[in-house]
Amino acid sequence: MPENDHSVEALISLIDISRHLVVLTGAGCSTESGIPDYRDAEGEWKHSRPIQYPDFVRSHATRQRYWARSMIGWQRVADARPNRAHVALARLEHAGKIRHLITQNIDGLHQLAGSRNVIDLHGRLANVLCLACGRRQTRKALQRELLSLNPDWQRFNVVAAPDGDARLETDFRSFRVPDCGRCGGFLKPDVVFFGENVPSERVAESLHELAAADTLLVAGSSLMVWSGLRYVRAASKRGIPTALINLGRTRADELFTHRVNLNCGDTLHQISERVLQPA
């Protein structure tokens, strides 16, 4: 067992004494809500690699594949509800234990659970952006248009994939992708794709919150991408405690002062119950 493995009791004690706790969450916080994650316990891909941003921008065929699978998989995300992890974090924030929450997730479940101080590092899947004119619309409105243009595609019964995707391989050339109703430009979910940079203002806001933190808690992230890893490295460089709740290894295991190899729902629920119990 690594030297930085700790019991849940040690983690409860750390969070209990923290006065400026910042939390970073990943896909492991949402799996209990029925949204699959990308990686296994070793940090390897469970599914085929997701679409890369440069491919989406330059290839109509790639956009057809993306939107066809998204049309089929979107409803799982739209219907998802917060689980015990989301609820526990919202309770801790309302009680003044969490200063800010930074999430790599794009499902909006932290806000649905009641968390207010949230930075959506990778955006929100519920919004759609025109890459030409910047017009925004709701994913719900676009879904109606997608279904209207592609009624025959609703027959597919497929396995869900992360972030509203669906595991489907077929000939996508007949799928009709709507363009922007204002300018005719390409539409993209208002989220950060793999191969795309996180907007600088979100990074700056996150680092600002972390600079005021006395503890960083990571929940449900393998930290295999730089957008999350940078915050653990920044916290470690400052010398503040860094804690992890995650099943499996991460890219920053050697940096954590506390870690538990458990699922987020059980562990965060237990922490909130203990930390928030009446004196």
TAMO-V910556 format. One record per residue. PSI is psi in degrees with one decimal (none if undefined). D_CENTER is the distance of its C-alpha to the mean C-alpha in Angstrom with 1 decimal. Layout:
# TAMO-V910556
PSI_D_CENTER / PSI_D_CENTER
This chain:
# TAMO-V910556
132.6_28.1 / 151.7_26.7 / -25.1_28.4 / 10.5_25.2 / 134.8_24.5 / 165.7_25.2 / 164.7_25.7 / -32.4_23.6 / -42.4_26.7 / -37.4_26.3 / -39.6_22.7 / -43.7_23.9 / -40.9_26.7 / -47.2_24.5 / -33.7_22.2 / -35.6_25.4 / -10.6_27.1 / 141.3_24.3 / -16.5_24.9 / 69.2_22.1 / 128.6_19.0 / 137.4_15.8 / 136.1_12.6 / 122.4_9.6 / 154.3_6.8 / -166.5_4.8 / -27.5_5.1 / -16.3_8.5 / -20.0_8.1 / -4.3_7.8 / -33.5_10.4 / -15.0_13.2 / 5.4_12.4 / 11.5_13.2 / 115.7_10.1 / 154.8_10.8 / 172.0_9.2 / -34.6_10.5 / 156.9_12.7 / -172.5_15.6 / -18.0_17.0 / 2.9_18.6 / 9.6_15.6 / 156.3_17.0 / 132.8_15.7 / -28.8_16.2 / -178.3_16.6 / 152.1_18.0 / 140.5_16.3 / 163.1_14.2 / 138.5_16.2 / 145.5_16.8 / -47.1_17.1 / -36.8_20.9 / -40.2_21.6 / -41.4_20.1 / -40.5_22.2 / -9.0_25.4 / 117.4_25.7 / -38.4_26.4 / -38.0_26.3 / -40.6_22.7 / -37.5_21.8 / -47.5_23.8 / -44.7_22.0 / -52.4_18.5 / -30.0_19.6 / -48.0_21.6 / -36.2_18.9 / -38.7_16.5 / -39.0_19.4 / -36.9_19.8 / -15.1_16.3 / -38.9_15.1 / -30.1_16.9 / -41.1_14.9 / -42.1_11.8 / -34.2_14.5 / -8.9_16.1 / 146.7_13.4 / 152.7_14.2 / 144.6_12.9 / -169.4_14.0 / -32.1_15.8 / -48.2_13.0 / -44.2_11.9 / -42.2_15.6 / -42.4_16.7 / -37.9_14.5 / -41.3_15.8 / -42.5_19.3 / -37.6_19.2 / -45.8_18.4 / -29.1_21.2 / 1.6_23.5 / 10.7_23.0 / -24.9_21.4 / 126.1_18.1 / -46.2_18.7 / 152.4_15.3 / 125.7_11.6 / 123.4_9.3 / 139.8_5.5 / -8.2_3.5 / 153.8_1.2 / 17.4_4.7 / -10.9_6.7 / 12.4_8.5 / -26.5_9.3 / -43.5_9.8 / -38.5_12.3 / -32.3_13.9 / -15.8_14.5 / -0.7_16.3 / 137.5_14.4 / -39.3_16.0 / 79.8_15.3 / 133.1_11.7 / 115.3_10.7 / 87.5_8.0 / -40.5_8.1 / 14.2_7.1 / -167.0_8.8 / 129.4_9.0 / -17.5_10.0 / -4.3_12.9 / 150.1_14.7 / 141.2_16.8 / 138.6_18.5 / 125.8_21.9 / -13.9_22.1 / -52.2_25.8 / -7.8_26.4 / 2.4_23.1 / 139.2_23.6 / 148.3_20.6 / 169.1_20.6 / 149.1_18.6 / -30.6_17.0 / -42.8_19.3 / -42.1_22.3 / -35.3_21.5 / -41.5_21.0 / -40.8_24.6 / -42.5_25.9 / -44.7_24.3 / -37.4_25.9 / -39.3_29.1 / -22.9_29.5 / 58.0_28.6 / -33.1_30.0 / -19.6_30.9 / -7.6_27.4 / -7.4_26.6 / -16.9_28.7 / 133.0_26.2 / 103.5_24.9 / 168.7_22.1 / 137.4_19.6 / 148.5_15.9 / 169.9_13.5 / 151.1_9.7 / 40.6_8.2 / 9.6_11.6 / 171.3_13.7 / 145.3_16.9 / 92.2_19.0 / 127.0_22.1 / 117.6_24.6 / -172.7_27.5 / 112.1_29.5 / 6.6_27.3 / -21.3_30.2 / -6.3_31.2 / 132.1_27.8 / 120.1_28.2 / 119.4_25.5 / 148.2_26.2 / 172.4_26.7 / 131.1_26.3 / -14.6_28.8 / -47.4_29.9 / -6.9_30.4 / 9.9_29.7 / 176.6_27.0 / 140.6_24.0 / 141.4_21.0 / 141.1_17.4 / 142.6_14.2 / 60.2_13.3 / 161.6_10.2 / 115.4_10.5 / 161.4_11.8 / 136.1_12.6 / 5.5_15.8 / 146.5_15.1 / 143.2_15.2 / 134.4_12.9 / 136.3_15.3 / -32.0_17.7 / -30.8_17.8 / -40.2_14.2 / -45.4_15.0 / -42.8_18.3 / -41.6_17.1 / -44.2_14.7 / -33.9_17.7 / -45.2_20.0 / -40.7_18.3 / -32.1_18.2 / -23.7_21.9 / 0.1_22.8 / 151.3_21.1 / -7.0_23.2 / 142.9_20.5 / 126.6_17.0 / 124.5_15.1 / 129.7_12.2 / 114.6_10.7 / 35.7_9.3 / 135.2_8.8 / -11.6_11.5 / 33.1_11.4 / -11.6_12.9 / 151.2_12.0 / -30.1_13.7 / -27.4_11.1 / -37.5_10.2 / -34.3_13.6 / -31.2_15.6 / -34.9_14.9 / -40.9_16.2 / -39.6_19.1 / -41.4_19.9 / -42.1_20.0 / -39.0_22.1 / -35.4_24.4 / -20.0_25.0 / 15.4_26.0 / 156.0_23.9 / 138.6_22.8 / 121.3_19.4 / 152.0_18.2 / 134.0_15.9 / 112.6_15.0 / 143.5_14.0 / 112.9_15.8 / -179.3_17.3 / 161.5_17.7 / 175.0_15.6 / -2.2_16.8 / 27.0_17.9 / -37.1_19.7 / -10.2_22.9 / -14.9_21.5 / 137.0_20.6 / -24.7_23.4 / 140.2_22.1 / 146.3_20.1 / 133.6_20.0 / 67.5_19.3 / 167.3_18.3 / 156.9_15.6 / -41.1_13.6 / -55.3_15.1 / -47.0_18.7 / -46.8_18.4 / -34.9_16.7 / -45.4_19.1 / -42.0_22.0 / -47.1_21.2 / -38.6_21.1 / -41.0_24.3 / -45.7_26.1 / -32.8_25.1 / 7.0_25.8 / 145.2_28.9 / 140.6_32.0 / none_34.1
